[in-house]
């Protein structure tokens, strides 16, 4: 099948074409209209073709343009993060590959008037960004998986933590959940599914007791609190309620039992009542709800780089997790800011939320362990990269699960 090359398009002041071959397409950076910078060539490495003066930027493996339609070749992490997170990029690629978006119109680079051009990023003479923000990281392992065979994967997105200021929720006695705070994505990693995927849901239930004397005291206190009037009226109500409760309690109870119980309390040894009467106060024991618990998710990934490029990718992925879980020192170093947090999401092969695996709320990365010699001996490739890495991570959700989280959901839910 012949390769179909699109007309040139301009995206973020860079010129591209798409080369479609059957069910896949390659996004190619060309020098026509906007020269390729030295920085782009260095980032691209072997993906730069000096003869044609062009770079294979990315591969479109999914012409249905699902969530995981684009894979990095010679593009930068920053460009990939923008491409995967922008509807404008996707629409431009759809138009170039004749996959829809017929309402989008853009002209050839050769034309003087370009009809579609996003905001140009500020760069220096070498084409490097001059913005103060940190470039978004985009990592993927493995790199050369077969995209013709659809597969499931775990997407981990790092988010800049936003404090729970409460806002209008304070008025109702509540706080905004992490999912409601519109945290800004910082980077994203795509990882293969691992064996042992599981979840554990727990709720606190505690053994609680209340004997007759405690219950009577509670009723007296409750009635006094809700009694209208000033201090005098409340004091009068307290005395009246206490007398009534006492009369109700002693009805049908022998005076000797009452005397023995309070005598034991007076000397600080409640067991004397049991010794003398052979009885105990009925504790009215009941299992009572004590609140929700936060879920924890454990993962273990074995990274085995098979080429130099994949070794660099694995190093970047490990650094991505280590960096984003670390606290942030403020200027002056008097305070520490909360580390970045993570959104974990299982994807089905169609690029959507996996319908038969649980959803996960925003998490903190609580523990990370990297074993650089998981095979029991020290081994490296010629460039010094390790032959294998074993990475263990523990994530903890920031908010508990509630019943309403399962409403109007046709998937597995949380």
Secondary structure, DSSP 8 states (H G I E B T S, - for coil): ---EE---EEETTEEEEEEEETTEEEEEEE-SSS---HHHHHHHGGGEETTTTEEEEEEE--TT--TT-EEESSS-HHHHHHHHH-HHHHHHHHHHTTSS-TT-----TTSS--S-------B-TTS-B--SS---EEEESSSS--TTS---EEEEEEEE------GGGGGGT----GGGS--EEEEEEEEE--TT------EEEEEE---HHHHHHHHHHHHHHH--S-HHHHHHHHHHHHHHHHHHHHTTS-HHHHHHHHHHHHTT-THHHHHHHS-------EEEEEEE---EEEEEEEE---SHHHHHHHHHHHHHHHHHHS-EE-TTSSSEE---EEEEEEE-TTSSB-TTS-----EEEEEEEEETTTTSS--B-TTS-BS-EEEEEEEEESS---GGGGTT--S---
